[in-house]
Amino acid sequence: MHDHHTSERLASYADVLAGELPDTWTSTHLTPDTKDDLAQLADYIWDLDLVAASLAEHPLQQAAVLSRPDGAQLVLLDRHDERDGFLIAAVAPRALPDEAYRAVPEPNGIALADDPFLGAEQVADDLLARYDRALAQARHNALADIQPSQPDRVVLTWQPDNSIATAPANDRASAVLMDNGFDQDPNSGIYRLSGDDTHAQARVLREIGPQLDALGISTALQHPAGRSTPTTAASIPPVPASSRTPVTRSR
């Protein structure tokens, strides 16, 4: 049974944890009054190990959801053993189709120390790295011919409709893309730059290279269907849409 003190303790821990994690995170506390939200959240906890075993015995009564601007989420929940601290797990993106998770290893959750500062180190060094890799792979699977990016490398892929698509691995890269005209697909999480104006598209590609490079993030340009090796985007100009062979789309 969760009393007010226990609820306050989890919420306070989550607030500190969110402030100590890399990038920008916010925390939202879900209480027994939001049981429908808790039930839905439980369905998307991306774990087949420690946290799944705990939930099988103790359904969620409260939780704190940590959210990053790129859509990544972590869930903090109570432990139900004799030890202090909490459990934390990744949350699978709700908008991705089931097929996107095929062959993607679960970024299973971990137990955290009672100290949120130490807990933040545990998350950053372990869970977050595995979660970001799993997110990149799932988002890649959600849209054919999109090569997964890494935290220090953004891979841009030509699409049959002459747009350019990418799945950045962190919110710093996402912010640069959004600031330069990329739009995020809410269903897949993929960022896309329209090919309707090829001159504007080429200008954006020239401009994002130095901006990402200043953050220690390289860029690569991938041609459709993965038939050619990614090449650093800054070293080659984009090919005008009019000079690429058009692809007939069935839909």
SERO-4910 file (N, C-alpha, C, O; in steps of 0.05 Angstrom, whole numbers):
BEGIN
 pado doro    nc1    nc2    nc3   cac1   cac2   cac3    cc1    cc2    cc3    oc1    oc2    oc3
  Met    A     17    -24      0      0      0      0     18     25      0     37     26     15
  His    A     11     44    -17     28     68    -20     17     91     -3     -5    100     -8
  Asp    A     33    101     15     24    124     30     35    150     18     50    149     -2
  His    A     27    173     30     36    198     18     66    201     18     77    212     -1
  His    A     79    192     40    108    194     42    122    179     19    141    189      7
  Thr    A    112    155     14    124    139     -8    120    152    -35    139    153    -51
  Ser    A     97    164    -39     91    177    -64    109    202    -68    120    206    -90
  Glu    A    112    217    -47    130    241    -48    159    233    -53    173    247    -67
  Arg    A    167    211    -41    195    202    -44    201    194    -73    222    202    -83
  Leu    A    183    180    -86    187    172   -114    187    197   -132    205    199   -149
  Ala    A    168    215   -128    167    239   -144    192    256   -141    202    267   -161
  Ser    A    201    259   -116    225    276   -111    250    263   -124    266    277   -136
  Tyr    A    252    237   -121    275    222   -133    275    226   -164    295    232   -176
  Ala    A    251    224   -176    249    226   -205    256    254   -214    269    258   -235
  Asp    A    248    275   -199    255    303   -206    285    307   -207    296    319   -225
  Val    A    298    297   -186    328    300   -185    341    284   -207    359    294   -221
  Leu    A    331    259   -211    343    242   -232    340    255   -259    360    255   -275
  Ala    A    317    267   -265    313    280   -291    333    302   -296    342    307   -318
  Gly    A    339    317   -274    357    339   -277    386    331   -280    403    347   -288
  Glu    A    393    307   -272    420    297   -273    427    281   -298    451    276   -303
  Leu    A    407    272   -313    412    256   -336    423    272   -360    417    296   -361
  Pro    A    438    260   -378    447    275   -401    424    285   -418    403    272   -418
  Asp    A    428    307   -432    407    319   -449    385    331   -430    390    336   -407
  Thr    A    361    334   -441    340    348   -426    317    328   -420    306    316   -439
  Trp    A    310    325   -395    289    307   -387    270    321   -368    278    338   -352
  Thr    A    244    314   -370    224    324   -352    211    300   -338    211    278   -349
  Ser    A    199    305   -315    187    283   -299    158    289   -294    150    311   -287
  Thr    A    142    268   -297    113    269   -292    106    246   -273    113    223   -278
  His    A     92    252   -251     85    232   -231     57    221   -236     38    237   -237
  Leu    A     54    195   -239     28    182   -242     20    169   -216     36    153   -205
  Thr    A     -3    175   -206    -13    164   -180    -35    144   -184    -44    140   -207
  Pro    A    -45    131   -162    -67    112   -165    -92    125   -177   -109    111   -187
  Asp    A    -95    152   -176   -118    165   -187   -117    164   -218   -138    169   -231
  Thr    A    -94    158   -230    -91    157   -259    -87    127   -267    -69    121   -282
  Lys    A   -104    110   -257   -100     81   -262   -101     73   -291    -87     55   -300
  Asp    A   -117     87   -307   -118     81   -336    -91     87   -349    -82     72   -366
  Asp    A    -79    110   -342    -53    117   -352    -32     97   -344    -14     90   -359
  Leu    A    -34     89   -319    -14     69   -308    -17     42   -323      3     30   -330
  Ala    A    -41     34   -328    -46      9   -342    -35     10   -371    -22     -9   -381
  Gln    A    -39     33   -384    -29     36   -411      2     37   -411     15     25   -428
  Leu    A     13     51   -392     42     53   -389     54     25   -386     74     19   -398
  Ala    A     42      9   -369     53    -18   -363     55    -35   -389     73    -51   -392
  Asp    A     36    -30   -408     37    -46   -433     61    -39   -450     68    -55   -467
  Tyr    A     73    -16   -446     95     -7   -463    122     -7   -449    142      2   -460
  Ile    A    123    -18   -425    149    -20   -411    166    -40   -426    158    -63   -429
  Trp    A    190    -32   -435    206    -48   -453    226    -65   -437    249    -58   -434
  Asp    A    216    -86   -426    232   -102   -408    222   -131   -407    197   -135   -407
  Leu    A    240   -150   -407    233   -178   -403    249   -191   -381    252   -215   -380
  Asp    A    258   -174   -362    276   -185   -341    266   -175   -314    245   -182   -305
  Leu    A    283   -159   -301    278   -151   -273    252   -136   -269    236   -143   -251
  Val    A    246   -116   -286    222   -100   -283    197   -116   -290    177   -114   -277
  Ala    A    199   -132   -311    176   -149   -319    169   -168   -296    145   -173   -291
  Ala    A    189   -180   -283    184   -198   -261    171   -184   -238    153   -195   -225
  Ser    A    179   -159   -233    167   -144   -211    138   -137   -217    121   -139   -200
  Leu    A    133   -129   -242    105   -122   -250     86   -146   -250     63   -143   -245
  Ala    A     97   -169   -255     81   -193   -254     70   -199   -226     48   -210   -223
  Glu    A     86   -190   -206     78   -194   -178     64   -170   -167     46   -172   -149
  His    A     71   -146   -176     61   -121   -165     53   -102   -187     70    -86   -196
  Pro    A     28   -102   -196     20    -83   -217     24    -54   -208     24    -48   -184
  Leu    A     28    -37   -228     35     -9   -222     13      4   -206    -11      4   -213
  Gln    A     21     17   -184      3     33   -168     11     63   -170     -6     80   -165
  Gln    A     36     68   -176     46     95   -182     71     92   -198     84     70   -198
  Ala    A     79    113   -211    104    113   -227    111    142   -234     94    159   -233
  Ala    A    136    146   -241    144    172   -252    155    167   -280    171    149   -284
  Val    A    145    182   -299    154    180   -326    173    203   -333    166    226   -330
  Leu    A    197    196   -341    217    215   -350    217    217   -380    219    196   -394
  Ser    A    213    241   -391    210    244   -420    232    262   -431    239    282   -419
  Arg    A    242    255   -455    262    271   -470    248    283   -494    229    270   -504
  Pro    A    256    306   -504    242    319   -526    240    302   -551    221    306   -567
  Asp    A    258    283   -556    257    266   -580    237    243   -577    234    227   -596
  Gly    A    222    242   -555    202    221   -551    211    198   -534    194    181   -526
  Ala    A    236    196   -527    246    175   -509    234    179   -481    230    201   -472
  Gln    A    227    156   -468    215    157   -442    227    135   -424    232    113   -434
  Leu    A    230    141   -399    238    122   -379    217    122   -357    204    142   -353
  Val    A    213     99   -344    193     98   -323    207     89   -297    222     69   -296
  Leu    A    203    104   -276    213     98   -249    191     86   -232    169     98   -231
  Leu    A    197     64   -219    176     51   -203    187     40   -178    212     37   -175
  Asp    A    170     33   -159    178     24   -133    190     -4   -135    184    -20   -152
  Arg    A    208     -9   -116    218    -37   -112    200    -50    -91    189    -36    -73
  His    A    197    -76    -92    181    -90    -73    197   -112    -60    189   -136    -60
  Asp    A    220   -104    -50    237   -123    -35    248   -108    -11    239    -86     -4
  Glu    A    267   -119      2    277   -107     27    297    -85     22    307    -73     41
  Arg    A    304    -80     -3    325    -60     -9    313    -33    -15    291    -30    -24
  Asp    A    329    -13     -9    321     15    -15    326     20    -45    338      4    -59
  Gly    A    316     42    -54    320     50    -82    295     44    -99    274     39    -89
  Phe    A    299     44   -125    277     41   -144    285     24   -168    309     17   -170
  Leu    A    266     17   -184    271      5   -210    266     25   -232    249     43   -229
  Ile    A    281     23   -254    276     40   -276    278     24   -302    294      6   -305
  Ala    A    260     31   -321    259     16   -346    254     35   -369    244     58   -365
  Ala    A    260     26   -393    254     42   -417    224     38   -425    212     17   -418
  Val    A    214     57   -439    186     55   -449    188     54   -480    201     71   -492
  Ala    A    175     35   -492    175     32   -521    157     54   -533    136     60   -522
  Pro    A    166     66   -555    149     86   -568    122     75   -576    121     53   -589
  Arg    A    101     88   -569     74     77   -575     66     79   -604     49     64   -613
  Ala    A     78     98   -619     70    102   -646     82     82   -666     72     80   -689
  Leu    A    102     67   -658    115     49   -677     99     24   -680     87     14   -660
  Pro    A     98     12   -704     84    -13   -708     99    -36   -695    123    -34   -689
  Asp    A     84    -58   -690     96    -81   -677    120    -91   -692    140   -101   -680
  Glu    A    119    -90   -719    141   -100   -735    168    -86   -730    189    -97   -735
  Ala    A    166    -61   -720    190    -46   -716    208    -58   -694    232    -53   -693
  Tyr    A    196    -74   -676    211    -85   -654    222   -113   -659    235   -124   -642
  Arg    A    217   -123   -683    227   -149   -690    257   -150   -690    270   -133   -703
  Ala    A    269   -168   -675    298   -172   -674    312   -149   -659    337   -146   -661
  Val    A    297   -132   -645    310   -111   -629    312   -121   -600    291   -126   -587
  Pro    A    336   -123   -589    339   -133   -561    325   -113   -542    328    -89   -545
  Glu    A    311   -124   -522    299   -106   -502    320    -92   -486    339   -105   -476
  Pro    A    318    -66   -482    337    -52   -464    328    -55   -435    318    -36   -423
  Asn    A    331    -79   -424    319    -85   -398    327    -66   -377    349    -55   -377
  Gly    A    309    -61   -358    313    -42   -337    333    -51   -316    344    -73   -317
  Ile    A    338    -33   -297    358    -38   -276    348    -28   -249    328    -13   -248
  Ala    A    360    -37   -228    354    -28   -201    373     -4   -195    397     -5   -202
  Leu    A    362     16   -182    377     41   -176    383     43   -147    367     34   -130
  Ala    A    405     55   -141    412     61   -113    393     82   -102    379     96   -117
  Asp    A    391     84    -76    373    103    -63    381    132    -68    365    150    -65
  Asp    A    406    137    -75    417    163    -81    411    170   -110    422    157   -128
  Pro    A    395    191   -116    388    197   -144    412    206   -161    412    203   -185
  Phe    A    432    218   -148    456    226   -163    471    202   -172    481    201   -195
  Leu    A    474    182   -155    487    157   -163    469    142   -183    479    130   -202
  Gly    A    443    144   -179    424    131   -197    426    142   -225    425    127   -245
  Ala    A    430    169   -227    434    181   -254    458    170   -268    458    166   -292
  Glu    A    480    166   -253    504    154   -265    498    126   -275    507    118   -296
  Gln    A    483    110   -259    476     83   -268    460     83   -294    465     67   -312
  Val    A    441    101   -295    424    103   -319    440    111   -343    438     99   -365
  Ala    A    456    132   -340    472    143   -363    492    122   -373    497    121   -397
  Asp    A    505    108   -354    526     89   -362    516     62   -373    530     48   -386
  Asp    A    490     56   -367    481     29   -373    455     30   -389    455     27   -414
  Leu    A    433     35   -376    406     33   -389    403     53   -412    393     45   -433
  Leu    A    412     78   -409    407     98   -429    422     91   -455    411     95   -477
  Ala    A    446     81   -453    461     73   -477    447     50   -492    445     51   -517
  Arg    A    438     30   -477    424      8   -490    397     17   -502    389      7   -523
  Tyr    A    383     34   -487    357     45   -497    360     60   -523    345     57   -541
  Asp    A    381     78   -524    385     94   -548    391     76   -572    382     82   -594
  Arg    A    406     55   -567    412     36   -590    386     22   -599    381     19   -623
  Ala    A    370     13   -579    346     -1   -586    326     18   -600    312     10   -619
  Leu    A    324     43   -591    307     63   -604    315     67   -633    298     68   -651
  Ala    A    341     71   -637    350     76   -664    344     53   -682    336     57   -705
  Gln    A    347     28   -672    342      5   -689    312      2   -694    304     -5   -717
  Ala    A    295      6   -674    266      4   -678    256     25   -697    239     19   -714
  Arg    A    266     50   -694    258     71   -713    267     65   -741    254     71   -761
  His    A    291     53   -743    300     45   -770    282     24   -782    275     25   -806
  Asn    A    274      4   -766    256    -17   -776    229     -6   -784    216    -18   -801
  Ala    A    221     16   -772    194     27   -778    192     39   -806    170     43   -816
  Leu    A    214     45   -818    213     57   -844    236     46   -861    259     49   -854
  Ala    A    228     32   -883    248     19   -900    269     39   -910    263     62   -915
  Asp    A    293     29   -912    315     44   -924    325     67   -907    340     85   -917
  Ile    A    318     68   -882    329     89   -864    351     75   -848    346     57   -832
  Gln    A    376     84   -851    398     73   -836    398     85   -808    395    109   -805
  Pro    A    403     69   -787    403     80   -760    426     99   -755    449     94   -764
  Ser    A    421    120   -741    442    138   -733    454    130   -706    443    112   -693
  Gln    A    476    142   -699    488    138   -673    490    165   -658    486    186   -671
  Pro    A    495    165   -632    496    191   -618    516    211   -631    512    235   -629
  Asp    A    537    201   -643    557    219   -655    557    219   -685    576    228   -698
  Arg    A    535    208   -697    534    207   -727    505    206   -736    490    189   -728
  Val    A    498    225   -753    471    226   -765    473    216   -793    487    227   -810
  Val    A    458    195   -800    457    184   -826    432    194   -840    409    189   -831
  Leu    A    435    207   -863    414    218   -879    409    200   -904    428    193   -917
  Thr    A    384    192   -909    379    173   -930    360    185   -951    338    194   -944
  Trp    A    368    184   -977    350    191   -998    326    173   -998    329    149   -994
  Gln    A    302    183  -1003    278    167  -1005    267    168  -1034    273    186  -1049
  Pro    A    250    148  -1041    239    147  -1068    224    172  -1076    222    178  -1100
  Asp    A    212    187  -1057    198    211  -1064    216    236  -1065    206    258  -1066
  Asn    A    242    231  -1064    263    252  -1066    266    268  -1040    282    287  -1038
  Ser    A    252    260  -1018    257    272   -992    282    258   -980    292    239   -991
  Ile    A    291    269   -958    314    257   -944    304    251   -915    292    268   -903
  Ala    A    310    228   -906    300    219   -880    323    211   -862    344    202   -871
  Thr    A    318    213   -836    339    205   -816    325    200   -789    303    209   -784
  Ala    A    339    184   -773    330    178   -746    352    186   -726    368    168   -718
  Pro    A    354    211   -718    375    219   -700    374    205   -674    352    198   -664
  Ala    A    397    201   -661    398    185   -637    397    202   -611    396    191   -590
  Asn    A    397    229   -613    395    245   -589    382    272   -596    379    279   -619
  Asp    A    373    286   -574    357    310   -579    374    333   -588    363    352   -599
  Arg    A    401    333   -585    417    354   -596    416    354   -627    413    375   -639
  Ala    A    419    330   -638    418    328   -667    389    334   -677    386    347   -697
  Ser    A    369    324   -662    342    330   -669    336    360   -671    322    369   -689
  Ala    A    347    375   -651    342    403   -651    354    417   -675    341    435   -687
  Val    A    378    409   -683    390    421   -707    373    415   -732    369    433   -748
  Leu    A    364    391   -734    347    383   -758    321    399   -758    314    410   -779
  Met    A    308    401   -736    283    416   -735    287    446   -741    271    458   -754
  Asp    A    309    457   -731    315    485   -735    320    491   -765    318    514   -774
  Asn    A    327    470   -780    334    474   -808    314    463   -828    320    460   -851
  Gly    A    290    458   -818    268    451   -837    260    422   -838    242    416   -854
  Phe    A    272    405   -823    263    377   -822    237    376   -806    233    390   -786
  Asp    A    219    358   -814    194    353   -799    195    325   -788    205    306   -801
  Gln    A    185    321   -764    184    294   -751    157    281   -756    136    292   -752
  Asp    A    159    256   -766    135    240   -769    126    230   -742    141    215   -729
  Pro    A    102    237   -732     94    230   -705     90    200   -702     91    190   -680
  Asn    A     86    185   -724     81    156   -722    107    140   -720    108    121   -705
  Ser    A    127    149   -735    152    133   -736    175    146   -721    194    132   -714
  Gly    A    173    172   -715    195    186   -703    216    194   -722    237    205   -715
  Ile    A    212    188   -748    232    194   -769    231    224   -776    209    236   -778
  Tyr    A    254    236   -780    256    264   -789    260    264   -819    276    249   -830
  Arg    A    244    282   -832    244    282   -861    247    311   -872    235    329   -862
  Leu    A    263    314   -893    267    339   -907    255    336   -934    264    319   -950
  Ser    A    236    353   -941    222    351   -966    241    355   -990    260    370   -988
  Gly    A    234    342  -1012    250    345  -1036    235    361  -1057    243    362  -1080
  Asp    A    213    375  -1049    198    391  -1068    214    413  -1080    211    420  -1104
  Asp    A    232    425  -1064    249    447  -1073    278    437  -1070    289    438  -1048
  Thr    A    290    427  -1091    316    415  -1089    338    435  -1082    358    428  -1069
  His    A    335    460  -1090    355    480  -1083    354    486  -1052    375    488  -1039
  Ala    A    330    488  -1042    327    491  -1013    337    467   -998    350    470   -977
  Gln    A    332    443  -1008    341    419   -996    372    418   -995    384    411   -975
  Ala    A    384    425  -1018    414    425  -1019    425    446   -999    446    440   -986
  Arg    A    412    469   -997    422    489   -978    421    479   -949    440    483   -934
  Val    A    399    466   -942    396    455   -915    418    434   -909    430    435   -888
  Leu    A    424    417   -928    445    397   -924    472    410   -921    488    400   -905
  Arg    A    477    431   -935    503    445   -932    504    458   -904    526    459   -892
  Glu    A    482    468   -894    482    483   -869    482    466   -844    494    473   -824
  Ile    A    470    442   -845    469    426   -821    495    412   -815    501    406   -792
  Gly    A    512    408   -836    538    394   -831    555    409   -811    563    397   -791
  Pro    A    561    435   -815    577    449   -795    564    452   -768    577    452   -747
  Gln    A    537    454   -768    523    457   -742    525    432   -726    530    433   -701
  Leu    A    522    409   -739    525    383   -725    554    378   -717    559    368   -695
  Asp    A    572    385   -735    600    381   -730    609    397   -705    626    387   -690
  Ala    A    597    421   -701    604    436   -677    596    422   -651    606    429   -630
  Leu    A    577    404   -653    568    388   -630    582    362   -628    576    345   -611
  Gly    A    602    357   -646    616    332   -646    601    309   -660    606    286   -654
  Ile    A    582    317   -678    565    297   -691    571    299   -721    568    320   -734
  Ser    A    580    277   -733    585    276   -761    560    270   -777    540    262   -765
  Thr    A    561    274   -803    538    268   -820    546    250   -843    569    250   -852
  Ala    A    527    233   -852    533    215   -874    508    215   -892    486    217   -883
  Leu    A    512    212   -918    491    211   -938    489    183   -949    508    172   -960
  Gln    A    465    171   -946    461    143   -955    441    143   -979    420    155   -977
  His    A    449    130  -1000    431    128  -1023    410    106  -1019    413     89  -1001
  Pro    A    388    107  -1034    366     88  -1029    374     59  -1029    393     51  -1042
  Ala    A    359     44  -1013    361     14  -1011    388      5  -1001    394    -19  -1003
  Gly    A    404     23   -990    429     15   -978    449      3   -998    466    -13   -990
  Arg    A    447     11  -1023    464     -1  -1044    492     10  -1045    510     -1  -1056
  Ser    A    495     33  -1032    522     45  -1032    530     52  -1004    514     56   -986
  Thr    A    556     53   -999    567     58   -973    562     87   -965    566    105   -981
  Pro    A    552     92   -940    548    120   -931    573    136   -935    596    127   -929
  Thr    A    570    161   -945    591    179   -950    587    204   -933    564    213   -931
  Thr    A    608    216   -922    605    240   -906    591    261   -923    600    269   -944
  Ala    A    568    271   -912    552    289   -928    566    315   -934    562    327   -955
  Ala    A    583    324   -916    596    350   -920    616    348   -943    624    369   -954
  Ser    A    624    324   -951    645    322   -971    634    320   -999    649    322  -1019
  Ile    A    608    315  -1003    596    313  -1029    571    330  -1031    556    330  -1011
  Pro    A    566    343  -1053    541    358  -1055    518    339  -1060    522    318  -1072
  Pro    A    494    346  -1050    471    328  -1055    464    327  -1085    468    347  -1099
  Val    A    455    304  -1094    448    301  -1122    421    313  -1127    402    305  -1113
  Pro    A    417    331  -1146    391    343  -1152    371    321  -1158    377    301  -1171
  Ala    A    346    325  -1149    326    304  -1153    321    299  -1182    315    276  -1190
  Ser    A    324    319  -1199    319    315  -1228    339    297  -1241    333    287  -1263
  Ser    A    362    292  -1228    382    275  -1241    382    247  -1230    397    230  -1239
  Arg    A    364    242  -1210    362    215  -1199    340    200  -1214    320    212  -1222
  Thr    A    343    174  -1217    323    159  -1231    298    157  -1215    299    148  -1192
  Pro    A    275    166  -1226    250    165  -1210    242    137  -1204    247    118  -1220
  Val    A    229    133  -1181    219    106  -1173    189    106  -1173    177    124  -1161
  Thr    A    177     87  -1186    148     85  -1186    138     74  -1160    147     53  -1151
  Arg    A    119     88  -1147    109     80  -1121     82     67  -1125     66     77  -1141
  Ser    A     76     46  -1110     51     32  -1113     29     46  -1098      5     40  -1103
  Arg    A     36     64  -1079     15     77  -1063     19    107  -1064      4    122  -1052
***
